Amino acid sequence: MRQIYRLAVCLGAGMVAATTLAADQQENVDRLNTAAAVFEQIMGTPDRGIPQDLLEKAQCVVIVPGMKKGAFIVGAEFGKGYFTCREHSRGWTAPGAVRVEGGSFGFQIGGEETDVVMLVMNEDGERRLLSSQFKLGADASVAAGPVGRSTQASTDLYMTAEILSWSRSRGAFAGISLAGATVRQDLKDNEALYGRKLSNKDIIEGNTPVPPAAEQLVRTIDRYSPQKSAAAQ
């Protein structure tokens, strides 16, 4: 009888684990598709989107769709998203999962959720992104990105910032500094997406194939910036 009870407990635990994994996988699929849609919508309005010349210079793109935020001028609290980096021999990499916590949205008011996009502009910023966690404004310099079809991007701000950031809330898209926010790799979402434990560094530097769930996101980013970064030219 005791053995039967133990077997039942093990089977029950296995079913719960399988159900949880399936839910996590579907959550990642939905979030990846939303991230692709967010980027498509932002870049689809070039006069009010991310300047193309900055996108061409970016090493990595980070998209956090539906980042939860607090009340009026309180700022962001929590969000989950993905990033992909430009690998010059094979295009954009398979995405790694991240969590963003804290950070001020300043004038961005209204709405309970905000889409966040960050461009990592150099190798130093990419190294930060591949670490287990880092703080924007402390470990990595961050600045509010400009909006428009193009920009000279020649000021000291854009030349020296490791990361440029934007947010979109209720249709309004603007550059915003996320200084104070912490960016962490999300090992749980990576495991749900890839079926095994992988760090973001493993994914980006390990020639990990793009999983089917992430193909739409990678294709969308590649459509707007298929060229090599300026640093590689």
C-alpha positions, 0 to 999 in steps of 0.5 A: 500500500505504501509503495502504491501511495508513493507511486501515486505521489510521484505520478502526481508530481510528474503531471504537475511539473509537466503541466507547469512546463507546458504553461511556461512554454506557452507563456514564452511563445505568447510573449515572443510573439508580442515582442515581435508585434511591438517592434513591428509597430514601433519601426512601422512608423519611422517618423515616430520610431527608433532612428534607423541609423541607431538601429544599424549601429546596435549590437543587441536589441532588447524588447520587454513587452507589457512591462508592469508599472506603478501609478502616476510618475512612480515608474516601472516595477517589473517586466519580462522580455528577450534580447538578440545580438548581431552576430556578423557571420550568421545574423541575429542570434537566438534570443535570451530571456531577461527580467527588468525590475525597477527604474523610473519612467519619468513623464510617462504617465497613465496606463498599467503596462508599458512596452520597453525597447533598448538598443545596446550600442557597443561591446561593453554593453553587450558584455553587461547584457550577457552577465547574470545581472547588472544595473542601468546607470550604475554598471552600464551607462544608459540614456533616453533614445531620440525618436524619428526617422534618423539622427546624426547621433554625434553628441557625446550622449549617444557616442558614449552611452552603452544603452539607449532606451525607449518606452511606449504607453497608450500609443505614445512612444518616447525615449526614456532613461531607465537608470536604476533598473536592474536587468537579470537573465531569466534562467527559468524562461530560457529553460522553458524556451530551449528545453534545457538549462542555458545562460544568456551567454550560452545562448548568444555565444554558443551558436544556439539555433533559433527555436521555432517560437522565436523565429518571428521575433528574429525575422522581424528585427532582421527585416528592419536591420539585416546589415552588419553593425557599423563597428564591423564595417 
